[in-house]
Amino acid sequence: MRLLGAIRDHLAVAEPGGEIFSVQAAINSLDGEVVTVQLWSQELPALAAALLGWADTLTAVSVILWRVPDGLAVHLDVVGRMVDEAVRVFGGVPYEAEVFGADLHPGQRREIPLGVLRGWAE
């Protein structure tokens, strides 16, 4: 319940943006305690802008691309920290080789600079 309270408080104060599809709070041996927020899938510019809104409210931010195993979509993840809690915010868009790179293979993850996300938001 503490994790859900943390994300509720963060949303009330920071108002990061984007339409939320789901919120999950989990404790596991790999990631420890983490809140995962899934945004409604959108066109790339809108999703990138929503993720930037979240990134601006977090610390220790990184951006990860993950091409799903069937290769048809890419998840864009912003990972960072609310005050004391880890958070992952993501959404998915169709895979386009000319946007994400032909060398991003199904199942592969790649960290990208926040500036790339800013470019997609324009």
Biopython code that builds the backbone (N, CA, C, O; Angstrom):
import numpy as np
from Bio.PDB.StructureBuilder import StructureBuilder

atoms = [
    (1, "MET", "N", (0.816, -1.194, 0.000)),
    (1, "MET", "CA", (0.000, 0.000, 0.000)),
    (1, "MET", "C", (0.864, 1.264, 0.000)),
    (1, "MET", "O", (0.455, 2.298, -0.526)),
    (2, "ARG", "N", (2.057, 1.177, 0.590)),
    (2, "ARG", "CA", (2.946, 2.336, 0.632)),
    (2, "ARG", "C", (3.313, 2.783, -0.772)),
    (2, "ARG", "O", (3.341, 3.981, -1.051)),
    (3, "LEU", "N", (3.596, 1.832, -1.663)),
    (3, "LEU", "CA", (3.956, 2.172, -3.042)),
    (3, "LEU", "C", (2.799, 2.850, -3.767)),
    (3, "LEU", "O", (3.001, 3.827, -4.489)),
    (4, "LEU", "N", (1.595, 2.337, -3.576)),
    (4, "LEU", "CA", (0.440, 2.968, -4.218)),
    (4, "LEU", "C", (0.199, 4.363, -3.658)),
    (4, "LEU", "O", (-0.190, 5.269, -4.395)),
    (5, "GLY", "N", (0.426, 4.543, -2.361)),
    (5, "GLY", "CA", (0.315, 5.872, -1.767)),
    (5, "GLY", "C", (1.342, 6.831, -2.350)),
    (5, "GLY", "O", (1.052, 8.006, -2.573)),
    (6, "ALA", "N", (2.546, 6.319, -2.595)),
    (6, "ALA", "CA", (3.607, 7.163, -3.163)),
    (6, "ALA", "C", (3.248, 7.636, -4.566)),
    (6, "ALA", "O", (3.461, 8.803, -4.897)),
    (7, "ILE", "N", (2.709, 6.750, -5.392)),
    (7, "ILE", "CA", (2.360, 7.160, -6.756)),
    (7, "ILE", "C", (1.139, 8.084, -6.727)),
    (7, "ILE", "O", (1.069, 9.027, -7.515)),
    (8, "ARG", "N", (0.190, 7.836, -5.844)),
    (8, "ARG", "CA", (-0.968, 8.723, -5.707)),
    (8, "ARG", "C", (-0.509, 10.134, -5.350)),
    (8, "ARG", "O", (-0.961, 11.112, -5.945)),
    (9, "ASP", "N", (0.401, 10.231, -4.363)),
    (9, "ASP", "CA", (0.905, 11.538, -3.949)),
    (9, "ASP", "C", (1.681, 12.213, -5.072)),
    (9, "ASP", "O", (1.551, 13.419, -5.285)),
    (10, "HIS", "N", (2.486, 11.436, -5.789)),
    (10, "HIS", "CA", (3.269, 11.983, -6.898)),
    (10, "HIS", "C", (2.346, 12.555, -7.976)),
    (10, "HIS", "O", (2.580, 13.650, -8.487)),
    (11, "LEU", "N", (1.304, 11.809, -8.312)),
    (11, "LEU", "CA", (0.365, 12.270, -9.332)),
    (11, "LEU", "C", (-0.356, 13.538, -8.898)),
    (11, "LEU", "O", (-0.606, 14.426, -9.713)),
    (12, "ALA", "N", (-0.687, 13.622, -7.624)),
    (12, "ALA", "CA", (-1.414, 14.796, -7.120)),
    (12, "ALA", "C", (-0.547, 16.050, -7.134)),
    (12, "ALA", "O", (-1.038, 17.142, -7.420)),
    (13, "VAL", "N", (0.731, 15.899, -6.828)),
    (13, "VAL", "CA", (1.624, 17.050, -6.726)),
    (13, "VAL", "C", (2.271, 17.394, -8.067)),
    (13, "VAL", "O", (2.288, 18.557, -8.467)),
    (14, "ALA", "N", (2.798, 16.392, -8.756)),
    (14, "ALA", "CA", (3.609, 16.641, -9.950)),
    (14, "ALA", "C", (2.786, 16.794, -11.232)),
    (14, "ALA", "O", (3.210, 17.504, -12.144)),
    (15, "GLU", "N", (1.632, 16.152, -11.321)),
    (15, "GLU", "CA", (0.804, 16.181, -12.523)),
    (15, "GLU", "C", (1.646, 15.968, -13.789)),
    (15, "GLU", "O", (1.725, 16.860, -14.633)),
    (16, "PRO", "N", (2.280, 14.785, -13.925)),
    (16, "PRO", "CA", (3.208, 14.566, -15.035)),
    (16, "PRO", "C", (2.580, 14.485, -16.419)),
    (16, "PRO", "O", (3.270, 14.736, -17.407)),
    (17, "GLY", "N", (1.317, 14.149, -16.529)),
    (17, "GLY", "CA", (0.674, 14.111, -17.835)),
    (17, "GLY", "C", (0.568, 12.717, -18.412)),
    (17, "GLY", "O", (1.101, 11.755, -17.859)),
    (18, "GLY", "N", (-0.115, 12.625, -19.513)),
    (18, "GLY", "CA", (-0.356, 11.344, -20.165)),
    (18, "GLY", "C", (-1.555, 10.654, -19.549)),
    (18, "GLY", "O", (-1.807, 10.769, -18.349)),
    (19, "GLU", "N", (-2.288, 9.940, -20.376)),
    (19, "GLU", "CA", (-3.455, 9.212, -19.897)),
    (19, "GLU", "C", (-3.008, 7.839, -19.405)),
    (19, "GLU", "O", (-2.441, 7.052, -20.163)),
    (20, "ILE", "N", (-3.268, 7.559, -18.134)),
    (20, "ILE", "CA", (-2.806, 6.315, -17.506)),
    (20, "ILE", "C", (-3.759, 5.186, -17.838)),
    (20, "ILE", "O", (-4.976, 5.323, -17.715)),
    (21, "PHE", "N", (-3.186, 4.058, -18.263)),
    (21, "PHE", "CA", (-3.941, 2.846, -18.539)),
    (21, "PHE", "C", (-3.973, 1.956, -17.304)),
    (21, "PHE", "O", (-5.024, 1.427, -16.943)),
    (22, "SER", "N", (-2.808, 1.790, -16.650)),
    (22, "SER", "CA", (-2.761, 0.943, -15.462)),
    (22, "SER", "C", (-1.600, 1.355, -14.563)),
    (22, "SER", "O", (-0.636, 1.979, -15.005)),
    (23, "VAL", "N", (-1.721, 0.987, -13.290)),
    (23, "VAL", "CA", (-0.667, 1.199, -12.298)),
    (23, "VAL", "C", (-0.489, -0.105, -11.554)),
    (23, "VAL", "O", (-1.460, -0.728, -11.125)),
    (24, "GLN", "N", (0.763, -0.516, -11.404)),
    (24, "GLN", "CA", (1.070, -1.750, -10.680)),
    (24, "GLN", "C", (2.185, -1.474, -9.682)),
    (24, "GLN", "O", (3.190, -0.848, -10.022)),
    (25, "ALA", "N", (2.008, -1.935, -8.467)),
    (25, "ALA", "CA", (3.050, -1.846, -7.451)),
    (25, "ALA", "C", (3.519, -3.274, -7.178)),
    (25, "ALA", "O", (2.710, -4.170, -6.938)),
    (26, "ALA", "N", (4.842, -3.471, -7.217)),
    (26, "ALA", "CA", (5.363, -4.826, -7.046)),
    (26, "ALA", "C", (6.657, -4.821, -6.238)),
    (26, "ALA", "O", (7.417, -3.852, -6.232)),
    (27, "ILE", "N", (6.866, -5.915, -5.577)),
    (27, "ILE", "CA", (8.123, -6.164, -4.879)),
    (27, "ILE", "C", (8.642, -7.486, -5.422)),
    (27, "ILE", "O", (7.980, -8.517, -5.300)),
    (28, "ASN", "N", (9.849, -7.455, -6.032)),
    (28, "ASN", "CA", (10.423, -8.698, -6.528)),
    (28, "ASN", "C", (11.923, -8.713, -6.292)),
    (28, "ASN", "O", (12.522, -7.692, -5.953)),
    (29, "SER", "N", (12.509, -9.857, -6.470)),
    (29, "SER", "CA", (13.931, -10.018, -6.145)),
    (29, "SER", "C", (14.851, -9.329, -7.137)),
    (29, "SER", "O", (15.986, -9.010, -6.784)),
    (30, "LEU", "N", (14.409, -9.088, -8.358)),
    (30, "LEU", "CA", (15.266, -8.449, -9.359)),
    (30, "LEU", "C", (15.296, -6.939, -9.213)),
    (30, "LEU", "O", (16.369, -6.335, -9.201)),
    (31, "ASP", "N", (14.119, -6.322, -9.102)),
    (31, "ASP", "CA", (14.026, -4.864, -9.105)),
    (31, "ASP", "C", (13.777, -4.267, -7.733)),
    (31, "ASP", "O", (13.837, -3.047, -7.582)),
    (32, "GLY", "N", (13.502, -5.077, -6.738)),
    (32, "GLY", "CA", (13.113, -4.545, -5.442)),
    (32, "GLY", "C", (11.691, -4.031, -5.523)),
    (32, "GLY", "O", (10.836, -4.657, -6.149)),
    (33, "GLU", "N", (11.433, -2.893, -4.896)),
    (33, "GLU", "CA", (10.104, -2.285, -4.931)),
    (33, "GLU", "C", (10.032, -1.304, -6.094)),
    (33, "GLU", "O", (10.898, -0.442, -6.242)),
    (34, "VAL", "N", (9.009, -1.437, -6.907)),
    (34, "VAL", "CA", (8.871, -0.542, -8.054)),
    (34, "VAL", "C", (7.397, -0.349, -8.384)),
    (34, "VAL", "O", (6.593, -1.274, -8.274)),
    (35, "VAL", "N", (7.063, 0.864, -8.789)),
    (35, "VAL", "CA", (5.731, 1.177, -9.301)),
    (35, "VAL", "C", (5.850, 1.248, -10.817)),
    (35, "VAL", "O", (6.736, 1.921, -11.344)),
    (36, "THR", "N", (4.959, 0.555, -11.518)),
    (36, "THR", "CA", (4.941, 0.590, -12.975)),
    (36, "THR", "C", (3.660, 1.254, -13.433)),
    (36, "THR", "O", (2.563, 0.859, -13.035)),
    (37, "VAL", "N", (3.808, 2.265, -14.273)),
    (37, "VAL", "CA", (2.667, 3.008, -14.811)),
    (37, "VAL", "C", (2.663, 2.801, -16.319)),
    (37, "VAL", "O", (3.636, 3.120, -17.002)),
    (38, "GLN", "N", (1.562, 2.266, -16.831)),
    (38, "GLN", "CA", (1.427, 2.108, -18.279)),
    (38, "GLN", "C", (0.521, 3.214, -18.798)),
    (38, "GLN", "O", (-0.587, 3.413, -18.300)),
    (39, "LEU", "N", (1.007, 3.929, -19.804)),
    (39, "LEU", "CA", (0.221, 4.965, -20.452)),
    (39, "LEU", "C", (-0.541, 4.354, -21.620)),
    (39, "LEU", "O", (-0.114, 3.351, -22.192)),
    (40, "TRP", "N", (-1.667, 4.959, -21.968)),
    (40, "TRP", "CA", (-2.397, 4.511, -23.143)),
    (40, "TRP", "C", (-1.468, 4.611, -24.342)),
    (40, "TRP", "O", (-0.735, 5.590, -24.483)),
    (41, "SER", "N", (-1.494, 3.610, -25.198)),
    (41, "SER", "CA", (-0.689, 3.660, -26.417)),
    (41, "SER", "C", (-1.174, 4.802, -27.286)),
    (41, "SER", "O", (-2.375, 5.022, -27.443)),
    (42, "GLN", "N", (-0.226, 5.516, -27.842)),
    (42, "GLN", "CA", (-0.529, 6.699, -28.625)),
    (42, "GLN", "C", (0.410, 6.744, -29.822)),
    (42, "GLN", "O", (1.233, 5.848, -30.010)),
    (43, "GLU", "N", (0.283, 7.771, -30.611)),
    (43, "GLU", "CA", (1.257, 8.034, -31.660)),
    (43, "GLU", "C", (2.560, 8.419, -30.979)),
    (43, "GLU", "O", (2.549, 8.922, -29.855)),
    (44, "LEU", "N", (3.671, 8.190, -31.643)),
    (44, "LEU", "CA", (4.983, 8.429, -31.047)),
    (44, "LEU", "C", (5.159, 9.841, -30.497)),
    (44, "LEU", "O", (5.622, 9.969, -29.363)),
    (45, "PRO", "N", (4.820, 10.917, -31.223)),
    (45, "PRO", "CA", (5.035, 12.261, -30.653)),
    (45, "PRO", "C", (4.270, 12.483, -29.343)),
    (45, "PRO", "O", (4.811, 13.069, -28.405)),
    (46, "ALA", "N", (3.027, 12.023, -29.273)),
    (46, "ALA", "CA", (2.227, 12.208, -28.052)),
    (46, "ALA", "C", (2.771, 11.366, -26.908)),
    (46, "ALA", "O", (2.833, 11.831, -25.770)),
    (47, "LEU", "N", (3.166, 10.129, -27.201)),
    (47, "LEU", "CA", (3.723, 9.272, -26.154)),
    (47, "LEU", "C", (5.046, 9.847, -25.645)),
    (47, "LEU", "O", (5.275, 9.896, -24.437)),
    (48, "ALA", "N", (5.909, 10.279, -26.553)),
    (48, "ALA", "CA", (7.193, 10.863, -26.150)),
    (48, "ALA", "C", (6.969, 12.095, -25.277)),
    (48, "ALA", "O", (7.665, 12.280, -24.279)),
    (49, "ALA", "N", (6.005, 12.935, -25.643)),
    (49, "ALA", "CA", (5.715, 14.128, -24.846)),
    (49, "ALA", "C", (5.211, 13.749, -23.454)),
    (49, "ALA", "O", (5.611, 14.359, -22.462)),
    (50, "ALA", "N", (4.339, 12.750, -23.375)),
    (50, "ALA", "CA", (3.826, 12.305, -22.076)),
    (50, "ALA", "C", (4.958, 11.742, -21.219)),
    (50, "ALA", "O", (5.024, 12.021, -20.022)),
    (51, "LEU", "N", (5.843, 10.958, -21.820)),
    (51, "LEU", "CA", (6.968, 10.393, -21.072)),
    (51, "LEU", "C", (7.924, 11.485, -20.603)),
    (51, "LEU", "O", (8.487, 11.394, -19.513)),
    (52, "LEU", "N", (8.106, 12.517, -21.425)),
    (52, "LEU", "CA", (8.936, 13.651, -20.999)),
    (52, "LEU", "C", (8.319, 14.366, -19.807)),
    (52, "LEU", "O", (9.025, 14.817, -18.905)),
    (53, "GLY", "N", (6.995, 14.463, -19.815)),
    (53, "GLY", "CA", (6.312, 15.049, -18.662)),
    (53, "GLY", "C", (6.627, 14.280, -17.388)),
    (53, "GLY", "O", (6.829, 14.879, -16.332)),
    (54, "TRP", "N", (6.669, 12.974, -17.483)),
    (54, "TRP", "CA", (7.045, 12.147, -16.330)),
    (54, "TRP", "C", (8.518, 12.337, -15.993)),
    (54, "TRP", "O", (8.871, 12.510, -14.826)),
    (55, "ALA", "N", (9.374, 12.306, -17.002)),
    (55, "ALA", "CA", (10.818, 12.432, -16.764)),
    (55, "ALA", "C", (11.144, 13.721, -16.023)),
    (55, "ALA", "O", (12.051, 13.754, -15.192)),
    (56, "ASP", "N", (10.407, 14.775, -16.324)),
    (56, "ASP", "CA", (10.649, 16.066, -15.680)),
    (56, "ASP", "C", (10.277, 16.067, -14.201)),
    (56, "ASP", "O", (10.667, 16.974, -13.466)),
    (57, "THR", "N", (9.520, 15.050, -13.753)),
    (57, "THR", "CA", (9.113, 14.986, -12.344)),
    (57, "THR", "C", (9.910, 13.969, -11.541)),
    (57, "THR", "O", (9.661, 13.790, -10.349)),
    (58, "LEU", "N", (10.868, 13.300, -12.181)),
    (58, "LEU", "CA", (11.633, 12.229, -11.535)),
    (58, "LEU", "C", (13.107, 12.588, -11.447)),
    (58, "LEU", "O", (13.571, 13.519, -12.106)),
    (59, "THR", "N", (13.838, 11.843, -10.629)),
    (59, "THR", "CA", (15.290, 11.952, -10.570)),
    (59, "THR", "C", (15.895, 10.649, -11.082)),
    (59, "THR", "O", (15.204, 9.637, -11.204)),
    (60, "ALA", "N", (17.186, 10.683, -11.377)),
    (60, "ALA", "CA", (17.926, 9.501, -11.850)),
    (60, "ALA", "C", (17.197, 8.841, -13.029)),
    (60, "ALA", "O", (16.942, 7.636, -13.016)),
    (61, "VAL", "N", (16.872, 9.630, -14.028)),
    (61, "VAL", "CA", (16.051, 9.185, -15.154)),
    (61, "VAL", "C", (16.900, 8.501, -16.218)),
    (61, "VAL", "O", (17.997, 8.955, -16.546)),
    (62, "SER", "N", (16.374, 7.404, -16.748)),
    (62, "SER", "CA", (16.933, 6.795, -17.954)),
    (62, "SER", "C", (15.773, 6.409, -18.862)),
    (62, "SER", "O", (14.647, 6.198, -18.414)),
    (63, "VAL", "N", (16.085, 6.323, -20.158)),
    (63, "VAL", "CA", (15.081, 5.985, -21.164)),
    (63, "VAL", "C", (15.525, 4.707, -21.853)),
    (63, "VAL", "O", (16.661, 4.590, -22.311)),
    (64, "ILE", "N", (14.610, 3.756, -21.918)),
    (64, "ILE", "CA", (14.908, 2.450, -22.502)),
    (64, "ILE", "C", (13.938, 2.157, -23.632)),
    (64, "ILE", "O", (12.731, 2.352, -23.489)),
    (65, "LEU", "N", (14.465, 1.687, -24.757)),
    (65, "LEU", "CA", (13.641, 1.146, -25.838)),
    (65, "LEU", "C", (13.643, -0.368, -25.683)),
    (65, "LEU", "O", (14.680, -0.970, -25.403)),
    (66, "TRP", "N", (12.495, -0.972, -25.862)),
    (66, "TRP", "CA", (12.408, -2.428, -25.849)),
    (66, "TRP", "C", (11.520, -2.851, -27.002)),
    (66, "TRP", "O", (10.332, -2.530, -27.032)),
    (67, "ARG", "N", (12.100, -3.571, -27.950)),
    (67, "ARG", "CA", (11.298, -4.123, -29.043)),
    (67, "ARG", "C", (10.736, -5.445, -28.544)),
    (67, "ARG", "O", (11.485, -6.352, -28.180)),
    (68, "VAL", "N", (9.432, -5.546, -28.530)),
    (68, "VAL", "CA", (8.786, -6.727, -27.972)),
    (68, "VAL", "C", (9.174, -7.966, -28.776)),
    (68, "VAL", "O", (9.561, -7.849, -29.938)),
    (69, "PRO", "N", (9.075, -9.154, -28.170)),
    (69, "PRO", "CA", (9.562, -10.372, -28.831)),
    (69, "PRO", "C", (8.958, -10.669, -30.202)),
    (69, "PRO", "O", (9.639, -11.246, -31.050)),
    (70, "ASP", "N", (7.693, -10.290, -30.448)),
    (70, "ASP", "CA", (7.145, -10.561, -31.784)),
    (70, "ASP", "C", (7.622, -9.546, -32.820)),
    (70, "ASP", "O", (7.368, -9.708, -34.013)),
    (71, "GLY", "N", (8.322, -8.486, -32.357)),
    (71, "GLY", "CA", (8.920, -7.506, -33.252)),
    (71, "GLY", "C", (7.990, -6.441, -33.785)),
    (71, "GLY", "O", (8.439, -5.546, -34.501)),
    (72, "LEU", "N", (6.710, -6.503, -33.462)),
    (72, "LEU", "CA", (5.744, -5.592, -34.055)),
    (72, "LEU", "C", (5.637, -4.239, -33.359)),
    (72, "LEU", "O", (5.151, -3.275, -33.950)),
    (73, "ALA", "N", (6.085, -4.164, -32.117)),
    (73, "ALA", "CA", (5.938, -2.929, -31.347)),
    (73, "ALA", "C", (7.213, -2.634, -30.567)),
    (73, "ALA", "O", (8.073, -3.495, -30.380)),
    (74, "VAL", "N", (7.302, -1.388, -30.123)),
    (74, "VAL", "CA", (8.405, -0.941, -29.270)),
    (74, "VAL", "C", (7.783, -0.301, -28.034)),
    (74, "VAL", "O", (6.858, 0.505, -28.136)),
    (75, "HIS", "N", (8.300, -0.670, -26.874)),
    (75, "HIS", "CA", (7.921, 0.015, -25.639)),
    (75, "HIS", "C", (8.981, 1.065, -25.360)),
    (75, "HIS", "O", (10.179, 0.797, -25.458)),
    (76, "LEU", "N", (8.534, 2.254, -25.014)),
    (76, "LEU", "CA", (9.420, 3.313, -24.556)),
    (76, "LEU", "C", (9.223, 3.417, -23.054)),
    (76, "LEU", "O", (8.110, 3.657, -22.586)),
    (77, "ASP", "N", (10.293, 3.239, -22.303)),
    (77, "ASP", "CA", (10.245, 3.252, -20.843)),
    (77, "ASP", "C", (11.031, 4.432, -20.310)),
    (77, "ASP", "O", (12.154, 4.684, -20.746)),
    (78, "VAL", "N", (10.445, 5.158, -19.369)),
    (78, "VAL", "CA", (11.175, 6.132, -18.571)),
    (78, "VAL", "C", (11.271, 5.526, -17.181)),
    (78, "VAL", "O", (10.257, 5.221, -16.553)),
    (79, "VAL", "N", (12.483, 5.357, -16.713)),
    (79, "VAL", "CA", (12.731, 4.765, -15.399)),
    (79, "VAL", "C", (13.411, 5.812, -14.540)),
    (79, "VAL", "O", (14.359, 6.463, -14.979)),
    (80, "GLY", "N", (12.935, 5.975, -13.328)),
    (80, "GLY", "CA", (13.531, 6.962, -12.436)),
    (80, "GLY", "C", (13.041, 6.770, -11.019)),
    (80, "GLY", "O", (12.570, 5.696, -10.641)),
    (81, "ARG", "N", (13.161, 7.832, -10.242)),
    (81, "ARG", "CA", (12.774, 7.767, -8.840)),
    (81, "ARG", "C", (11.848, 8.915, -8.489)),
    (81, "ARG", "O", (12.120, 10.079, -8.785)),
    (82, "MET", "N", (10.735, 8.549, -7.841)),
    (82, "MET", "CA", (9.950, 9.549, -7.132)),
    (82, "MET", "C", (10.750, 9.766, -5.857)),
    (82, "MET", "O", (11.828, 9.186, -5.731)),
    (83, "VAL", "N", (10.304, 10.538, -4.943)),
    (83, "VAL", "CA", (11.095, 10.874, -3.761)),
    (83, "VAL", "C", (11.922, 9.690, -3.261)),
    (83, "VAL", "O", (13.151, 9.752, -3.283)),
    (84, "ASP", "N", (11.286, 8.636, -2.820)),
    (84, "ASP", "CA", (12.019, 7.480, -2.298)),
    (84, "ASP", "C", (11.700, 6.183, -3.019)),
    (84, "ASP", "O", (12.159, 5.121, -2.600)),
    (85, "GLU", "N", (10.938, 6.244, -4.074)),
    (85, "GLU", "CA", (10.454, 5.032, -4.722)),
    (85, "GLU", "C", (10.852, 4.982, -6.191)),
    (85, "GLU", "O", (10.875, 6.003, -6.879)),
    (86, "ALA", "N", (11.164, 3.779, -6.656)),
    (86, "ALA", "CA", (11.463, 3.572, -8.071)),
    (86, "ALA", "C", (10.157, 3.544, -8.858)),
    (86, "ALA", "O", (9.136, 3.043, -8.387)),
    (87, "VAL", "N", (10.215, 4.091, -10.059)),
    (87, "VAL", "CA", (9.040, 4.091, -10.929)),
    (87, "VAL", "C", (9.474, 3.830, -12.365)),
    (87, "VAL", "O", (10.523, 4.292, -12.814)),
    (88, "ARG", "N", (8.641, 3.081, -13.066)),
    (88, "ARG", "CA", (8.819, 2.818, -14.496)),
    (88, "ARG", "C", (7.530, 3.245, -15.177)),
    (88, "ARG", "O", (6.448, 2.773, -14.826)),
    (89, "VAL", "N", (7.645, 4.136, -16.149)),
    (89, "VAL", "CA", (6.491, 4.602, -16.909)),
    (89, "VAL", "C", (6.731, 4.211, -18.359)),
    (89, "VAL", "O", (7.804, 4.471, -18.903)),
    (90, "PHE", "N", (5.739, 3.587, -18.990)),
    (90, "PHE", "CA", (5.963, 3.129, -20.363)),
    (90, "PHE", "C", (4.687, 3.194, -21.186)),
    (90, "PHE", "O", (3.575, 3.304, -20.669)),
    (91, "GLY", "N", (4.902, 3.122, -22.470)),
    (91, "GLY", "CA", (3.825, 2.991, -23.444)),
    (91, "GLY", "C", (4.404, 2.350, -24.685)),
    (91, "GLY", "O", (5.622, 2.297, -24.851)),
    (92, "GLY", "N", (3.544, 1.867, -25.551)),
    (92, "GLY", "CA", (4.014, 1.184, -26.747)),
    (92, "GLY", "C", (3.523, 1.837, -28.022)),
    (92, "GLY", "O", (2.456, 2.451, -28.061)),
    (93, "VAL", "N", (4.323, 1.691, -29.062)),
    (93, "VAL", "CA", (3.982, 2.171, -30.403)),
    (93, "VAL", "C", (4.437, 1.119, -31.407)),
    (93, "VAL", "O", (5.303, 0.301, -31.095)),
    (94, "PRO", "N", (3.867, 1.130, -32.607)),
    (94, "PRO", "CA", (4.320, 0.180, -33.628)),
    (94, "PRO", "C", (5.807, 0.384, -33.956)),
    (94, "PRO", "O", (6.307, 1.508, -33.977)),
    (95, "TYR", "N", (6.488, -0.723, -34.209)),
    (95, "TYR", "CA", (7.907, -0.657, -34.589)),
    (95, "TYR", "C", (8.039, -0.122, -36.010)),
    (95, "TYR", "O", (7.351, -0.576, -36.923)),
    (96, "GLU", "N", (8.932, 0.850, -36.184)),
    (96, "GLU", "CA", (9.274, 1.384, -37.499)),
    (96, "GLU", "C", (10.796, 1.416, -37.578)),
    (96, "GLU", "O", (11.443, 2.137, -36.818)),
    (97, "ALA", "N", (11.363, 0.648, -38.483)),
    (97, "ALA", "CA", (12.818, 0.545, -38.598)),
    (97, "ALA", "C", (13.466, 1.899, -38.841)),
    (97, "ALA", "O", (14.550, 2.160, -38.318)),
    (98, "GLU", "N", (12.829, 2.771, -39.624)),
    (98, "GLU", "CA", (13.424, 4.065, -39.935)),
    (98, "GLU", "C", (13.438, 5.007, -38.719)),
    (98, "GLU", "O", (14.197, 5.977, -38.700)),
    (99, "VAL", "N", (12.621, 4.734, -37.729)),
    (99, "VAL", "CA", (12.583, 5.554, -36.514)),
    (99, "VAL", "C", (13.475, 4.958, -35.424)),
    (99, "VAL", "O", (14.288, 5.662, -34.825)),
    (100, "PHE", "N", (13.319, 3.666, -35.174)),
    (100, "PHE", "CA", (13.995, 3.028, -34.046)),
    (100, "PHE", "C", (15.284, 2.308, -34.419)),
    (100, "PHE", "O", (16.051, 1.913, -33.541)),
    (101, "GLY", "N", (15.524, 2.136, -35.709)),
    (101, "GLY", "CA", (16.737, 1.481, -36.174)),
    (101, "GLY", "C", (16.482, 0.035, -36.557)),
    (101, "GLY", "O", (15.848, -0.722, -35.822)),
    (102, "ALA", "N", (16.988, -0.327, -37.721)),
    (102, "ALA", "CA", (16.836, -1.708, -38.192)),
    (102, "ALA", "C", (17.630, -2.678, -37.337)),
    (102, "ALA", "O", (17.376, -3.883, -37.362)),
    (103, "ASP", "N", (18.594, -2.163, -36.577)),
    (103, "ASP", "CA", (19.428, -3.033, -35.743)),
    (103, "ASP", "C", (18.827, -3.278, -34.358)),
    (103, "ASP", "O", (19.465, -3.927, -33.528)),
    (104, "LEU", "N", (17.608, -2.773, -34.083)),
    (104, "LEU", "CA", (16.915, -3.079, -32.833)),
    (104, "LEU", "C", (16.093, -4.344, -33.083)),
    (104, "LEU", "O", (15.007, -4.293, -33.660)),
    (105, "HIS", "N", (16.629, -5.463, -32.640)),
    (105, "HIS", "CA", (16.041, -6.766, -32.934)),
    (105, "HIS", "C", (14.940, -7.118, -31.939)),
    (105, "HIS", "O", (14.928, -6.601, -30.821)),
    (106, "PRO", "N", (14.008, -7.998, -32.336)),
    (106, "PRO", "CA", (12.962, -8.425, -31.413)),
    (106, "PRO", "C", (13.558, -8.915, -30.083)),
    (106, "PRO", "O", (14.510, -9.695, -30.056)),
    (107, "GLY", "N", (12.972, -8.434, -28.994)),
    (107, "GLY", "CA", (13.428, -8.799, -27.656)),
    (107, "GLY", "C", (14.578, -7.952, -27.125)),
    (107, "GLY", "O", (14.915, -8.049, -25.945)),
    (108, "GLN", "N", (15.179, -7.133, -27.964)),
    (108, "GLN", "CA", (16.342, -6.337, -27.557)),
    (108, "GLN", "C", (15.926, -5.061, -26.842)),
    (108, "GLN", "O", (14.919, -4.436, -27.175)),
    (109, "ARG", "N", (16.736, -4.688, -25.842)),
    (109, "ARG", "CA", (16.558, -3.429, -25.105)),
    (109, "ARG", "C", (17.770, -2.552, -25.373)),
    (109, "ARG", "O", (18.886, -3.037, -25.558)),
    (110, "ARG", "N", (17.519, -1.237, -25.388)),
    (110, "ARG", "CA", (18.604, -0.293, -25.632)),
    (110, "ARG", "C", (18.309, 0.994, -24.865)),
    (110, "ARG", "O", (17.201, 1.527, -24.935)),
    (111, "GLU", "N", (19.308, 1.488, -24.133)),
    (111, "GLU", "CA", (19.154, 2.784, -23.477)),
    (111, "GLU", "C", (19.433, 3.873, -24.497)),
    (111, "GLU", "O", (20.360, 3.765, -25.299)),
    (112, "ILE", "N", (18.619, 4.925, -24.462)),
    (112, "ILE", "CA", (18.798, 6.054, -25.374)),
    (112, "ILE", "C", (18.869, 7.341, -24.563)),
    (112, "ILE", "O", (18.371, 7.391, -23.438)),
    (113, "PRO", "N", (19.482, 8.382, -25.121)),
    (113, "PRO", "CA", (19.525, 9.670, -24.426)),
    (113, "PRO", "C", (18.137, 10.304, -24.336)),
    (113, "PRO", "O", (17.300, 10.114, -25.219)),
    (114, "LEU", "N", (17.906, 11.042, -23.285)),
    (114, "LEU", "CA", (16.650, 11.756, -23.102)),
    (114, "LEU", "C", (16.389, 12.700, -24.273)),
    (114, "LEU", "O", (15.235, 12.945, -24.625)),
    (115, "GLY", "N", (17.450, 13.229, -24.877)),
    (115, "GLY", "CA", (17.309, 14.127, -26.019)),
    (115, "GLY", "C", (16.637, 13.473, -27.216)),
    (115, "GLY", "O", (15.951, 14.155, -27.978)),
    (116, "VAL", "N", (16.817, 12.165, -27.403)),
    (116, "VAL", "CA", (16.156, 11.462, -28.504)),
    (116, "VAL", "C", (14.649, 11.481, -28.266)),
    (116, "VAL", "O", (13.867, 11.708, -29.189)),
    (117, "LEU", "N", (14.253, 11.242, -27.023)),
    (117, "LEU", "CA", (12.832, 11.292, -26.674)),
    (117, "LEU", "C", (12.282, 12.695, -26.941)),
    (117, "LEU", "O", (11.163, 12.845, -27.432)),
    (118, "ARG", "N", (13.074, 13.723, -26.615)),
    (118, "ARG", "CA", (12.647, 15.105, -26.883)),
    (118, "ARG", "C", (12.454, 15.339, -28.377)),
    (118, "ARG", "O", (11.501, 16.005, -28.783)),
    (119, "GLY", "N", (13.351, 14.797, -29.196)),
    (119, "GLY", "CA", (13.211, 14.934, -30.641)),
    (119, "GLY", "C", (11.950, 14.286, -31.185)),
    (119, "GLY", "O", (11.317, 14.818, -32.096)),
    (120, "TRP", "N", (11.584, 13.135, -30.628)),
    (120, "TRP", "CA", (10.367, 12.445, -31.074)),
    (120, "TRP", "C", (9.110, 13.188, -30.639)),
    (120, "TRP", "O", (8.058, 13.042, -31.263)),
    (121, "ALA", "N", (9.206, 13.982, -29.576)),
    (121, "ALA", "CA", (8.049, 14.699, -29.057)),
    (121, "ALA", "C", (7.694, 15.925, -29.906)),
    (121, "ALA", "O", (6.595, 16.465, -29.778)),
    (122, "GLU", "N", (8.598, 16.361, -30.757)),
    (122, "GLU", "CA", (8.367, 17.582, -31.546)),
    (122, "GLU", "C", (7.541, 17.309, -32.781)),
    (122, "GLU", "O", (7.258, 18.227, -33.550)),
]
sb = StructureBuilder()
sb.init_structure("model")
sb.init_model(0)
sb.init_chain("A")
sb.init_seg("    ")
for serial, (resi, resn, name, xyz) in enumerate(atoms, 1):
    if name == "N":
        sb.init_residue(resn, " ", resi, " ")
    sb.init_atom(name, np.array(xyz, "f"), 0.0, 1.0, " ", f" {name:<3s}", serial, name[0])
structure = sb.get_structure()
